[in-house]
Amino acid sequence: MNDEVRGPGFETLAIHAGQDPDARTGAVVPPIHLATTYVQDGVASHRGFEYSRSGNPTRAMLETALATLEGAPFGFAFASGMAAEDALLRCLRPGDHVVIPNDAYGGTYRLIAKVHSEWGIKFTPVDLGDLDRVAASFQPETKMVWIETPSNPLLRIADVTAISEIARANGARCVVDNTFATPYLQQPLDLGADVVVHSTTKYLGGHSDVVGGFVATIDDELAEQVGYLQNATGAVPSPFDCYLVLRGIKTLAVRMDRQCANAAVIAEFLHGHAAVAAVMYPGLESHPGHDLAKLQMSDYGAMVSFTLRGGEPAALDVAASTGIFTLAESLGAVESLIEHPARMTHLSVASSPLSVDPALLRLSVGLETVEDLVQDLEHALGESGRARGVAVRASKLGAC
Ligand SMILES: *Cc1c(COP(=O)(O)O)cnc(C)c1O
């Protein structure tokens, strides 16, 4: 590519977009603006900020940075991923219909099926891998199709371009929950979607120390509604939370590179293990979404799910026996986590069409030494020959 026409790369934007050094002091890291209110030069004459729920300089920096990374002209930060989703769903009217994935994030399903349905929102869960079914599930009232790819916890891959086209042909908007891939691995707006939603709690924050959400869109009408709702309903993130997400975003690319590499090693290891029935990782050639993932993502992500031949008892045993993989909900941070979706993250969908196999475990692969991660799993899966070595190592690590 010609250097003169090439814009700044992802890593450059992640560090600089919206984050110029402080104009007054020259501070390279812009200050965290805690003020709730701003002096006005005259009645109703302010300098861009008046009250911190409506607008805050630290939040504005995050909104510029993340919208830029998603290739969106509009971005809105929220207090959590669910608050971001809620704002988007509030743009619908009673009687409107949404097509949702039949393996949506449990909280998304709950928000639509239990909260918004009370206010007249209709929905149809569908296998997004079956494009005919997706097209057939559209109704005259369908205003939105919701995509999660890779999905949680099965890591299925949905065709963003094809589904966006179906949505457009039906006069509906296509929303992509880009939490698992992040804008570093996948650019849904480029692929044809209208809206991206994030839980910034995960890879964008990246250190398990902040809860946040985000909406990015190319649609100016929707942007106006979401911006209005952000202020009107007030589920805004604190300035400090915005700072933490901004700080996390700066290292997103390097974290993602290593986490994807670690996840690929772990997926291969599990794939060849006798106690494992199936591995869900889009990077494996055996994964049904592998070719599609190769097309629409730049790498396969760092989430790995697998089922145990021994069923739920074996899954619970493994989840309880790892040393470095910490048994906890959430994902996307520097430390590796393991969880049992049926009893933990996906308990809210237990007796719904979205219920998950109790033999399933989900890993969020972090930044630890990959040999240690493999050993930890090998031990937990009952490879007794190596168990002692791991036990000694784990105890040396103290907190692990
Ligand atoms: C965690 C998560 C959410 C919800 O975000 P919160 O920040 O926990 O409110 C939504 N979608 C996906 C895919 C998630 O992993």
The ligand as a MOL file (V3000), in Angstrom:
LIG
                    3D

  0  0  0     0  0            999 V3000
M  V30 BEGIN CTAB
M  V30 COUNTS 15 15 0 0 0
M  V30 BEGIN ATOM
M  V30 1 C -20.2770 -10.1110 29.3580 0
M  V30 2 C -21.0230 -10.0390 28.0940 0
M  V30 3 C -22.1140 -9.1680 27.9510 0
M  V30 4 C -22.6490 -8.3310 29.0900 0
M  V30 5 O -21.7460 -7.3360 29.5040 0
M  V30 6 P -21.6160 -6.8080 31.0200 0
M  V30 7 O -20.4740 -5.8470 30.9090 0
M  V30 8 O -21.3450 -7.9670 31.8980 0
M  V30 9 O -22.8890 -6.1350 31.3630 0
M  V30 10 C -22.7450 -9.1300 26.7280 0
M  V30 11 N -22.3390 -9.9010 25.6960 0
M  V30 12 C -21.3030 -10.7470 25.8120 0
M  V30 13 C -20.9040 -11.5760 24.6420 0
M  V30 14 C -20.6100 -10.8510 27.0080 0
M  V30 15 O -19.5940 -11.7100 27.1160 0
M  V30 END ATOM
M  V30 BEGIN BOND
M  V30 1 1 1 2
M  V30 2 1 2 3
M  V30 3 2 2 14
M  V30 4 1 3 4
M  V30 5 2 3 10
M  V30 6 1 4 5
M  V30 7 1 5 6
M  V30 8 2 6 7
M  V30 9 1 6 8
M  V30 10 1 6 9
M  V30 11 1 10 11
M  V30 12 2 11 12
M  V30 13 1 12 13
M  V30 14 1 12 14
M  V30 15 1 14 15
M  V30 END BOND
M  V30 END CTAB
M  END
